[in-house]
């Protein structure tokens, strides 16, 4: 919880979290150390961060799709199925706020979570106000990547024309 509290995410100060939010954060919050030590390498291998907008490094299967929210329920179930088929056990969801790289942050004020692939749709998206804010409000941009780096996506729900870049790799 200390890592979350030091993030300074607007609207989620220490006094504004209810019991459901605290339980959710204790289960799924990705602390900065975990992000840097494990997920940063996967993110660097899969995504390009540049000044205009993030992109996906060359992958075997890549699509650009219209966006909206981070996942619909059907998209999430497809993502889970494909991730499991490709050997993943978990995935991370990391908000993009203009980071220039994954190991040096000018701001810690961004959402970041790690979920096991057996998490349910309702647990992940609607079990507390923070979950609802992240998954149901189309006002942010996020990176999503599996723990083996073989499937992921970048979603910009806040763009003039919301979009997502989706990739999967069989190798």
C-alpha angles and dihedrals in degrees: 000000000000091000091051093047091050090052090076095210106183114252095019105081121152095270096047099062118100126207093267091053091049092050091048092049092048090054103039113016111120109217120217093251091056092046093052098039099046117005099041092070092051091047091050091051093050107034139045117214112204137158098263101044138318120271140191121254114237108293132174094248119027131161136179110215136178109266138208115145129014092259137350112216091255092049090049093051090049091048091050093048094048092044091053091045088053092051102258124146101187143005139210131226114202126180116232112222098161100290110173094204140000101248104044118056127187088191131027091196101111136103117253128171139169119207134186112237090243091067111121124237093242094047092050099043111027112018094102141003094267092054091050091049094052100041106029105038113077097210105103145057123238143183117217122191137166121238091253095046093236098117132031148125145210115222124192106188092164096059121110086251105026114224144164133214110212127189140177129179129201093197 
